[in-house]
Each structure stands twice: as C-alpha cells, then as structure tokens.
C-alpha cells in the first residue's frame, strides 16, 4: 500500500479495511489481521494500526473479541455505505454541481454519459 501525504496514515489504512469489507474480501464476522500482522504487512508501526482499529471500532465497523482478535462487525458494510454516501452527497456532489454550472453542462449530457458508462 502506498500512502499519500495529504491524509493521516491511520485513516488511509481505515479506508483500505473498509474497501476490503465493501468488496467482500472480509465479510461480517470474519476475523481480520491482528494489529501486528497488518502492521508487518503494510510496513507501519503497530501503534498506527492500533489507532486505525480503534477508529473503526468507534464507527462500529469492527469489534474486538478479547484474546481472540478483531472481527468485522455485523452491519459493517451497510454502515460503510451509509457514511460514504453521506460524504459523497455533502462533500463531492456540491463540487461536481458547481463545476457543471461553470462549464455550462446540462444534466441531459451527464445522463447520456452515465448511460454509456453503465453499458
């Protein structure tokens, strides 16, 4: 995994975990790598992974079974999708609409491109 400078590493790792859940690589109730395992795989300090897991636990994406490990929480996929959609609608879509307005692009044009994209 290559890390970007514009965002904290623990948040980038959290996004990666969420992507694995969304793509079905890790399903609800699956055990995920331990803090040390993931740290070694990614080449980061285990404390960074611990911070990631703490963040994801607070969001109810994963949970810890003491002495056993971390697991994908029931409903994690739905929770992730809800948060991503909320972020898209409040952060990305307004920028997109401003750009459409600036360029004078009608929604009909966007629809045409979208239909071709889906095919």
C-alpha positions, 0 to 999 in steps of 0.5 A: 500500500502506498500512502499519500501525504495529504491524509493521516496514515491511520485513516488511509489504512481505515479506508483500505479495511473498509474497501476490503469489507465493501468488496467482500474480501472480509465479510461480517464476522470474519476475523481480520489481521491482528494489529501486528500482522497488518502492521508487518504487512503494510510496513507501519508501526503497530501503534498506527494500526492500533489507532486505525482499529480503534477508529473503526471500532468507534464507527462500529465497523469492527469489534474486538473479541478479547484474546481472540482478535478483531472481527468485522462487525455485523452491519459493517458494510451497510454502515460503510455505505451509509457514511460514504454516501453521506460524504459523497452527497455533502462533500463531492456532489456540491463540487461536481454541481458547481463545476457543471454550472461553470462549464455550462453542462446540462444534466441531459449530457451527464445522463447520456454519459452515465448511460454509456458508462453503465453499458 
